[in-house]
Amino acid sequence: MTARHHLAEFARDASESLLPGAIILDAGAGDSPYREYFGDVIYEAADWCTRPSHDYRQVTYVCDLTAIPVESNRYDCVLCTQVLEHVPEPAKVLRELNRVLKPGGKLWISAPLSFEEHETPHDYFRYTQYAWKYMMDEAGFDIERLEWVQGYLGTLAYQLNLARRNLPKRAVDYGGGSFGYLAAGIVRIAKPVLMGLAWLFARADVRRKYTAGGHCLDYQLVASKR
C-alpha cells in the first residue's frame, strides 16, 4: 500500500520540524514503526496495548488516549497516525492530545476517509475534510495543513487490489445462467490484470501524488494548539 510510504514521509517531516531535545508523543503507536525517525528528541509512546498483531515493547504509557497519565503542556509534538478511526470517542481523544501539548505545539495526525473495516471490532469512524475542520476547531487546534495521504492513483491501487481479492469467481454469484458464467469467466481473466494495474498505479503514486481529481482515501493534517 502506498499509504505506508506516504505516512512514513509524514512522520519524517514531523521529526525534521523538531529541535534537538524536544519531546514527542506517538499516540496509538502500536509497535512504534516511526520511532527511528526521532533519534534527536525525547520519544514517548502511548497505546492501550490490546491488539495481538503489535509488538508493544516501545510503549511508554499503557493507557486509553482519553486519559494519558502525564502533566498538561508536556509535549512539543504529538504524532497520531491511523488511530482516530479506532477510538469510540474521538472528540475526547483530540481534547486530551490538546491538553498534553505545549501552547503552539503541533499535532500531526491522519485517519481514513474510505477504507475497509479493519482491526475489528474496534473500528468506528471515517472522517471527511469537513469533519476534520469541525473537530479540530472544537478541540482547540488551528489547522496548518490538510491534505490527502496518498493521491488518487494510490486510491485506485487500493480499490483494484480490493476488487482482485474480493470479486467472486462463481457464476451463481452473478445470478447464474449464461450471464453468470460470462461474468465469472471475465472476472477470472481480469484478476491478473487488476493486480498489474494496482502495481502500476501504486508505483506511480509513490513517484507523484496526483490530487487534482478523483477520490481521497485518507487525510493527514498538521495543527497547532491554539
C-alpha atoms as a printed R data frame, in Angstrom:
    type eleno elety resid chain resno       x       y       z
1   ATOM     1    CA   MET     A     1   0.000   0.000   0.000
2   ATOM     2    CA   THR     A     2   1.250   3.465  -0.896
3   ATOM     3    CA   ALA     A     3  -0.168   4.827   2.373
4   ATOM     4    CA   ARG     A     4   2.773   3.278   4.260
5   ATOM     5    CA   HIS     A     5   5.232   5.172   2.073
6   ATOM     6    CA   HIS     A     6   3.439   8.500   2.413
7   ATOM     7    CA   LEU     A     7   2.801   8.136   6.149
8   ATOM     8    CA   ALA     A     8   6.490   7.399   6.686
9   ATOM     9    CA   GLU     A     9   7.279  10.640   4.837
10  ATOM    10    CA   PHE     A    10   4.713  12.407   7.037
11  ATOM    11    CA   ALA     A    11   6.434  11.105  10.187
12  ATOM    12    CA   ARG     A    12   9.854  12.123   8.834
13  ATOM    13    CA   ASP     A    13   8.519  15.620   8.180
14  ATOM    14    CA   ALA     A    14   7.307  15.731  11.777
15  ATOM    15    CA   SER     A    15  10.730  14.706  13.056
16  ATOM    16    CA   GLU     A    16  12.513  17.299  10.913
17  ATOM    17    CA   SER     A    17  10.273  20.031  12.323
18  ATOM    18    CA   LEU     A    18  11.592  19.450  15.860
19  ATOM    19    CA   LEU     A    19  14.638  20.888  17.582
20  ATOM    20    CA   PRO     A    20  17.038  18.516  19.407
21  ATOM    21    CA   GLY     A    21  15.757  17.760  22.886
22  ATOM    22    CA   ALA     A    22  12.089  18.303  22.019
23  ATOM    23    CA   ILE     A    23   9.570  15.860  23.481
24  ATOM    24    CA   ILE     A    24   7.203  13.945  21.200
25  ATOM    25    CA   LEU     A    25   4.319  11.614  21.978
26  ATOM    26    CA   ASP     A    26   3.421   8.892  19.479
27  ATOM    27    CA   ALA     A    27  -0.250   8.416  20.369
28  ATOM    28    CA   GLY     A    28  -1.621   4.995  19.475
29  ATOM    29    CA   ALA     A    29   1.883   3.957  18.468
30  ATOM    30    CA   GLY     A    30   1.355   0.201  18.222
31  ATOM    31    CA   ASP     A    31   4.791  -1.265  17.523
32  ATOM    32    CA   SER     A    32   6.257   2.245  17.065
33  ATOM    33    CA   PRO     A    33   7.200   1.994  13.364
34  ATOM    34    CA   TYR     A    34   8.348   5.637  13.253
35  ATOM    35    CA   ARG     A    35  10.484   5.651  16.385
36  ATOM    36    CA   GLU     A    36  13.722   5.547  14.372
37  ATOM    37    CA   TYR     A    37  12.981   8.981  12.903
38  ATOM    38    CA   PHE     A    38  13.065  10.648  16.314
39  ATOM    39    CA   GLY     A    39  16.612   9.885  17.462
40  ATOM    40    CA   ASP     A    40  17.457  13.513  18.289
41  ATOM    41    CA   VAL     A    41  14.420  14.110  20.506
42  ATOM    42    CA   ILE     A    42  12.768  12.509  23.522
43  ATOM    43    CA   TYR     A    43  10.350   9.928  22.119
44  ATOM    44    CA   GLU     A    44   7.460   8.593  24.201
45  ATOM    45    CA   ALA     A    45   4.628   6.337  23.071
46  ATOM    46    CA   ALA     A    46   1.123   5.652  24.356
47  ATOM    47    CA   ASP     A    47  -1.229   2.822  23.442
48  ATOM    48    CA   TRP     A    48  -3.818   0.659  25.131
49  ATOM    49    CA   CYS     A    49  -1.814  -2.413  24.012
50  ATOM    50    CA   THR     A    50  -4.656  -4.833  23.285
51  ATOM    51    CA   ARG     A    51  -4.043  -5.835  19.653
52  ATOM    52    CA   PRO     A    52  -2.195  -9.150  19.380
53  ATOM    53    CA   SER     A    53  -0.709  -8.221  15.997
54  ATOM    54    CA   HIS     A    54   1.502  -5.492  17.508
55  ATOM    55    CA   ASP     A    55   4.741  -5.513  19.491
56  ATOM    56    CA   TYR     A    56   4.327  -3.006  22.325
57  ATOM    57    CA   ARG     A    57   7.810  -3.106  23.837
58  ATOM    58    CA   GLN     A    58   8.449   0.560  22.953
59  ATOM    59    CA   VAL     A    59   5.237   1.831  24.590
60  ATOM    60    CA   THR     A    60   5.879   4.220  27.476
61  ATOM    61    CA   TYR     A    61   2.285   4.606  28.721
62  ATOM    62    CA   VAL     A    62  -0.267   1.809  28.562
63  ATOM    63    CA   CYS     A    63  -3.460   3.838  28.626
64  ATOM    64    CA   ASP     A    64  -6.632   4.969  26.926
65  ATOM    65    CA   LEU     A    65  -5.905   8.015  24.756
66  ATOM    66    CA   THR     A    66  -8.669   9.922  26.529
67  ATOM    67    CA   ALA     A    67  -6.602   9.801  29.738
68  ATOM    68    CA   ILE     A    68  -2.838   9.947  29.126
69  ATOM    69    CA   PRO     A    69  -1.017   9.849  32.505
70  ATOM    70    CA   VAL     A    70   1.208  12.912  32.012
71  ATOM    71    CA   GLU     A    71   1.046  16.547  33.057
72  ATOM    72    CA   SER     A    72  -0.529  19.197  30.842
73  ATOM    73    CA   ASN     A    73   1.642  21.096  28.339
74  ATOM    74    CA   ARG     A    74   4.316  18.357  28.245
75  ATOM    75    CA   TYR     A    75   4.894  17.745  24.525
76  ATOM    76    CA   ASP     A    76   6.257  19.839  21.690
77  ATOM    77    CA   CYS     A    77   4.680  17.475  19.185
78  ATOM    78    CA   VAL     A    78   2.116  14.658  19.056
79  ATOM    79    CA   LEU     A    79   2.071  12.125  16.221
80  ATOM    80    CA   CYS     A    80  -1.134  10.128  15.777
81  ATOM    81    CA   THR     A    81  -1.373   8.184  12.511
82  ATOM    82    CA   GLN     A    82  -4.282   5.948  11.506
83  ATOM    83    CA   VAL     A    83  -5.591   5.755  15.063
84  ATOM    84    CA   LEU     A    84  -8.637   8.008  15.346
85  ATOM    85    CA   GLU     A    85 -10.902   5.597  13.443
86  ATOM    86    CA   HIS     A    86 -10.290   3.053  16.224
87  ATOM    87    CA   VAL     A    87 -11.403   5.156  19.210
88  ATOM    88    CA   PRO     A    88 -15.089   5.332  20.191
89  ATOM    89    CA   GLU     A    89 -14.803   8.908  21.492
90  ATOM    90    CA   PRO     A    90 -12.578  10.810  19.032
91  ATOM    91    CA   ALA     A    91 -13.542  14.267  20.334
92  ATOM    92    CA   LYS     A    92 -12.310  13.310  23.815
93  ATOM    93    CA   VAL     A    93  -9.067  11.978  22.362
94  ATOM    94    CA   LEU     A    94  -8.430  15.215  20.463
95  ATOM    95    CA   ARG     A    95  -9.086  17.285  23.581
96  ATOM    96    CA   GLU     A    96  -6.649  15.094  25.530
97  ATOM    97    CA   LEU     A    97  -3.983  15.460  22.845
98  ATOM    98    CA   ASN     A    98  -4.530  19.205  23.041
99  ATOM    99    CA   ARG     A    99  -4.109  19.100  26.831
100 ATOM   100    CA   VAL     A   100  -0.746  17.348  26.740
101 ATOM   101    CA   LEU     A   101   0.677  19.632  24.027
102 ATOM   102    CA   LYS     A   102   2.518  22.825  24.873
103 ATOM   103    CA   PRO     A   103   0.848  26.030  23.649
104 ATOM   104    CA   GLY     A   104   1.758  26.304  19.991
105 ATOM   105    CA   GLY     A   105   2.760  22.626  19.895
106 ATOM   106    CA   LYS     A   106   1.922  20.638  16.783
107 ATOM   107    CA   LEU     A   107  -0.377  17.687  16.233
108 ATOM   108    CA   TRP     A   108   0.493  15.525  13.208
109 ATOM   109    CA   ILE     A   109  -2.488  13.248  12.615
110 ATOM   110    CA   SER     A   110  -4.093  11.077   9.949
111 ATOM   111    CA   ALA     A   111  -7.105   8.776   9.553
112 ATOM   112    CA   PRO     A   112  -9.119   7.182   6.728
113 ATOM   113    CA   LEU     A   113 -11.958   8.669   4.745
114 ATOM   114    CA   SER     A   114 -12.677   5.477   2.792
115 ATOM   115    CA   PHE     A   115 -11.183   2.165   3.855
116 ATOM   116    CA   GLU     A   116 -12.423  -1.348   4.516
117 ATOM   117    CA   GLU     A   117 -13.163  -2.258   8.132
118 ATOM   118    CA   HIS     A   118 -10.009  -3.387   9.939
119 ATOM   119    CA   GLU     A   119  -8.793  -4.310  13.420
120 ATOM   120    CA   THR     A   120 -12.403  -5.142  14.199
121 ATOM   121    CA   PRO     A   121 -14.385  -4.795  16.355
122 ATOM   122    CA   HIS     A   122 -12.521  -1.591  17.222
123 ATOM   123    CA   ASP     A   123 -13.211   0.300  14.005
124 ATOM   124    CA   TYR     A   124 -15.729   3.080  14.490
125 ATOM   125    CA   PHE     A   125 -15.403   6.106  12.178
126 ATOM   126    CA   ARG     A   126 -14.282   7.626   8.870
127 ATOM   127    CA   TYR     A   127 -13.555  11.372   8.507
128 ATOM   128    CA   THR     A   128 -14.200  13.891   5.751
129 ATOM   129    CA   GLN     A   129 -12.166  17.091   5.484
130 ATOM   130    CA   TYR     A   130 -15.150  18.958   6.909
131 ATOM   131    CA   ALA     A   131 -15.286  16.666   9.929
132 ATOM   132    CA   TRP     A   132 -11.589  17.386  10.492
133 ATOM   133    CA   LYS     A   133 -12.150  21.144  10.339
134 ATOM   134    CA   TYR     A   134 -15.032  20.934  12.805
135 ATOM   135    CA   MET     A   135 -13.343  18.528  15.236
136 ATOM   136    CA   MET     A   136 -10.033  20.364  15.308
137 ATOM   137    CA   ASP     A   137 -11.688  23.695  15.974
138 ATOM   138    CA   GLU     A   138 -13.793  22.187  18.763
139 ATOM   139    CA   ALA     A   139 -10.684  20.636  20.348
140 ATOM   140    CA   GLY     A   140  -8.734  23.906  20.324
141 ATOM   141    CA   PHE     A   141  -6.499  23.434  17.282
142 ATOM   142    CA   ASP     A   142  -5.751  25.624  14.264
143 ATOM   143    CA   ILE     A   143  -5.156  23.619  11.082
144 ATOM   144    CA   GLU     A   144  -1.963  24.475   9.199
145 ATOM   145    CA   ARG     A   145  -2.013  21.665   6.614
146 ATOM   146    CA   LEU     A   146  -4.872  19.437   5.482
147 ATOM   147    CA   GLU     A   147  -4.104  17.098   2.586
148 ATOM   148    CA   TRP     A   148  -4.548  13.643   1.126
149 ATOM   149    CA   VAL     A   149  -2.221  10.933   2.430
150 ATOM   150    CA   GLN     A   150  -1.895   9.298  -0.986
151 ATOM   151    CA   GLY     A   151  -3.074  10.604  -4.342
152 ATOM   152    CA   TYR     A   152  -5.919   9.311  -6.484
153 ATOM   153    CA   LEU     A   153  -3.625   6.762  -8.119
154 ATOM   154    CA   GLY     A   154  -2.971   5.323  -4.661
155 ATOM   155    CA   THR     A   155  -6.722   5.138  -4.118
156 ATOM   156    CA   LEU     A   156  -7.100   3.295  -7.422
157 ATOM   157    CA   ALA     A   157  -4.321   0.862  -6.494
158 ATOM   158    CA   TYR     A   158  -6.100   0.111  -3.211
159 ATOM   159    CA   GLN     A   159  -9.503  -0.361  -4.870
160 ATOM   160    CA   LEU     A   160  -8.088  -2.576  -7.626
161 ATOM   161    CA   ASN     A   161  -6.371  -4.818  -5.079
162 ATOM   162    CA   LEU     A   162  -9.614  -4.947  -3.100
163 ATOM   163    CA   ALA     A   163 -11.504  -5.981  -6.236
164 ATOM   164    CA   ARG     A   164  -8.867  -8.584  -7.123
165 ATOM   165    CA   ARG     A   165  -9.219 -10.187  -3.699
166 ATOM   166    CA   ASN     A   166 -12.986  -9.998  -3.343
167 ATOM   167    CA   LEU     A   167 -14.697 -10.283  -6.725
168 ATOM   168    CA   PRO     A   168 -16.453 -13.674  -6.760
169 ATOM   169    CA   LYS     A   169 -15.458 -16.277  -9.325
170 ATOM   170    CA   ARG     A   170 -18.635 -18.399  -9.262
171 ATOM   171    CA   ALA     A   171 -21.373 -17.970 -11.852
172 ATOM   172    CA   VAL     A   172 -24.049 -18.291  -9.178
173 ATOM   173    CA   ASP     A   173 -22.779 -15.085  -7.510
174 ATOM   174    CA   TYR     A   174 -23.684 -13.165 -10.680
175 ATOM   175    CA   GLY     A   175 -27.173 -14.610 -10.876
176 ATOM   176    CA   GLY     A   176 -26.312 -17.826 -12.686
177 ATOM   177    CA   GLY     A   177 -27.277 -18.689 -16.247
178 ATOM   178    CA   SER     A   178 -25.306 -17.653 -19.307
179 ATOM   179    CA   PHE     A   179 -24.755 -14.160 -17.943
180 ATOM   180    CA   GLY     A   180 -23.391 -15.550 -14.687
181 ATOM   181    CA   TYR     A   181 -20.935 -17.824 -16.484
182 ATOM   182    CA   LEU     A   182 -19.859 -14.958 -18.737
183 ATOM   183    CA   ALA     A   183 -19.298 -12.611 -15.779
184 ATOM   184    CA   ALA     A   184 -17.417 -15.232 -13.784
185 ATOM   185    CA   GLY     A   185 -15.202 -16.027 -16.759
186 ATOM   186    CA   ILE     A   186 -14.388 -12.374 -17.355
187 ATOM   187    CA   VAL     A   187 -13.545 -11.899 -13.681
188 ATOM   188    CA   ARG     A   188 -11.159 -14.875 -13.726
189 ATOM   189    CA   ILE     A   189  -9.346 -13.341 -16.689
190 ATOM   190    CA   ALA     A   190  -9.436  -9.842 -15.183
191 ATOM   191    CA   LYS     A   191  -7.882 -10.638 -11.808
192 ATOM   192    CA   PRO     A   192  -4.253 -10.765 -13.048
193 ATOM   193    CA   VAL     A   193  -4.939  -7.552 -14.994
194 ATOM   194    CA   LEU     A   194  -6.251  -5.898 -11.827
195 ATOM   195    CA   MET     A   195  -3.111  -6.959  -9.982
196 ATOM   196    CA   GLY     A   196  -0.900  -5.459 -12.688
197 ATOM   197    CA   LEU     A   197  -2.830  -2.195 -12.772
198 ATOM   198    CA   ALA     A   198  -2.717  -1.958  -8.972
199 ATOM   199    CA   TRP     A   199   1.070  -2.350  -9.069
200 ATOM   200    CA   LEU     A   200   1.345   0.279 -11.818
201 ATOM   201    CA   PHE     A   201  -0.806   2.862 -10.052
202 ATOM   202    CA   ALA     A   202   0.914   2.244  -6.699
203 ATOM   203    CA   ARG     A   203   4.346   2.848  -8.241
204 ATOM   204    CA   ALA     A   204   3.062   5.993  -9.947
205 ATOM   205    CA   ASP     A   205   1.561   7.297  -6.688
206 ATOM   206    CA   VAL     A   206   4.892   6.918  -4.893
207 ATOM   207    CA   ARG     A   207   6.554   8.913  -7.670
208 ATOM   208    CA   ARG     A   208   3.970  11.710  -7.634
209 ATOM   209    CA   LYS     A   209   0.781  12.256  -5.652
210 ATOM   210    CA   TYR     A   210  -1.992  13.206  -8.065
211 ATOM   211    CA   THR     A   211  -4.701  15.110  -6.154
212 ATOM   212    CA   ALA     A   212  -6.317  17.260  -8.852
213 ATOM   213    CA   GLY     A   213  -9.273  14.893  -9.102
214 ATOM   214    CA   GLY     A   214 -10.675  11.570  -8.008
215 ATOM   215    CA   HIS     A   215 -11.324  10.229  -4.544
216 ATOM   216    CA   CYS     A   216  -9.309  10.607  -1.355
217 ATOM   217    CA   LEU     A   217  -8.630   7.502   0.737
218 ATOM   218    CA   ASP     A   218  -7.073   9.078   3.868
219 ATOM   219    CA   TYR     A   219  -6.460  12.601   5.153
220 ATOM   220    CA   GLN     A   220  -3.427  13.847   7.054
221 ATOM   221    CA   LEU     A   221  -3.109  17.192   8.754
222 ATOM   222    CA   VAL     A   222  -0.857  19.320  10.889
223 ATOM   223    CA   ALA     A   223  -2.490  21.534  13.503
224 ATOM   224    CA   SER     A   224  -1.183  23.775  16.264
225 ATOM   225    CA   LYS     A   225  -2.542  24.109  19.770
226 ATOM   226    CA   ARG     A   226  -4.404  27.377  19.976
